Amino acid sequence: MIELYALNIEEIIDHTKYDFFMKCISDSKREQIGKFHYISDKKRSLYADVLVRYLICQKFNITNSSIKFHTNVYGKPYYSDNAEFYFSIAHSNKWIFLGVSNNEIGVDIEYISDCRLDIAKHFFTTEEYEDLISTLVPYRSKLFYDIWCLKESYAKYRGIGLSIKLDSFKTKIIKDSSMIFTNYDEKIYVKHYAVDPNYSAAACSIEQPPNMINFIKLDKICKYMNLRTFL
């Protein structure tokens, strides 16, 4: 079963809760976060890590200190103590988007900015590019990021990130329906989500993604981890 979560990093919490979250993560993650210059980058990295820990603690009734993350050769993180727990994290500006499942999953979220035809011409298939340039200018930006999210979510689903050529598979968006066509013998489900009117988000899996997103608060995570003393 797929579950999707969204967290707004701009939620205001006091410094004691932020410090508490910093104690919940690994030494290597703390060191990585310490190298970021901007507080927004620190928050995205910290809160995404804590969100995954919170869900693992809930699902498996374990202590936070027992959680160990590893990465595959392409850098995709995974929780190695349970072979049926998969997760994928994406973040953009103020939003963290997380998908968890008992099968491989990939998610992506992007802030909708200017349409980048130069990027589209380089990374999109010919058909995707033609769909984009045939779209009325006011709607191009959204379509560009919708396509990009589909491509990123599929690459993350495959667990190989951007080592896959983004023009090696094709996406198609027809009204509210999204599809991915690949050269592999696989049936892929993808779905777009309205996390925020200014963002495009997508999830990709061999399971049908749900319609609902769970919007979660930092305060809720902090209270749960404090009550259970998962340090």
Disulfide bonds with the S-S distance in Angstrom:
none
